[in-house]
Amino acid sequence: MARSIKKGPYIDERLVKKVVGKKPLETGIIKTWVRRAQISHEMIGFTFGVYNGQKHIDVLVSEEMVGHRLGEFSPTRKFIRHGGKMQKDLDIKKKEAEITAAKSAKAAVEAKK
């Protein structure tokens, strides 16, 4: 649910204090645990280390990110892959394609000699 317009965006005061009056290149990484804070115009160019539950993930803030939340750019879940018979078939086809590509590249190199 969106935040009320009369309240304005939620921007963490501690983050704003760390950003205001400083240069992005000299500051380095600003570590934060506040994933719910919205990105404001003052934060553009800074690198934030946003905590995802295990480690801090570096997020370089750009203009397109203004209005979004810091947590959107620090995923908390790691996707491995889907399993099953279909995935095994896809893996086998991929290996076969790599083998044929390697053989054709080797043949091309030998043909040039």
N, C-alpha and C positions, 0 to 999 in steps of 0.2 A: 504494500500500500504506500502511496506517495505521501511525502511529508507536506503539511499544510503550507500554503504560500505565505500566509501571514507570519509563520514562525521562521521562514527562511531555511537555507540549507544548513545541515549539521556539519560544521567544520570544527575539528578539535582545536581548542585554544593553545594547547601545548605544541602542536605541530606548527601552528601559525607563528608562534614565538621563535621556533627553531629556524623558520624560513625567512621571516621579515628582516630586511636590511642586510642580507648575506648574498654572496654570489654562488651560483650553482656549482661551478667548477672547483671552488675552494672548499666547499662544505664537505664533500664526500658523501658517504651513505648515511642517511638518517634512519635509524632503526625505530620501528613503531609496531605496536600491538593493536592499534586502533584501525581495524579493517572497515568499520562503518563510516569513517569520515569521508566526506565528499571532497573531491579534488577542486581546488579553486585556482584562479588565474595566477596567484602569487607562487604557486607550487610548480609552475612550468619550468622545466629544465633541471629540476632537482631529482636525485635518485633516492628512493625510499626503500628500506629493507622491511617489507611487509611480512609479518609472521603468519605462517599457515598452519600452525599446530605442531610442527616439527622443527622448522628452520625458517630463517628470513630469506625471502625471495626478492631480488633486486628488481625494482620497478622504476624505469625512467619515465617521468611524466612529460607528455607532449600536449599540444593544444587540443587534439581530438579527445583526450581523456577528461577534459573539464566537465564537471557535472556528474561524472561517474564516481563510484566509491573505490577506495584503495583495494578492498578485498576482492573486487572483480578481476584483478590482474594478478592475484596470487592464489592459484587453485589449491584446494585442500585435499583433493582426492587424486590419486595417480591411476590413470587408465593403462592397463597392461595390454590386453586384447581379449577378444571373444574366443572361446574354445569350441570344441566339437569337431565333427567329421568335415564340415564345410571348410573350416579353418585349416585342417590338415591338408585337404586337397589344394587349397590356395597356396600353402607353403610349398608343397611338392612342385606345383606349376612354376612358382617363382624360382626355385632352385634349378629346375630344368631350363628356364629362360636364361638364368645367369650362366649356366654351363655352355649353352649354345652360343651365347654372346662372347664368352671367353674363347671358345674354339674358333669362331669366325674372326676374332681379333688376332688370334695367334696365326691363323692361315693368312691373313692380310699382311702381317709382319714378315712371314716367311716368303710370301710372293714378291715382296719388295726387294728381298735379298737376292 
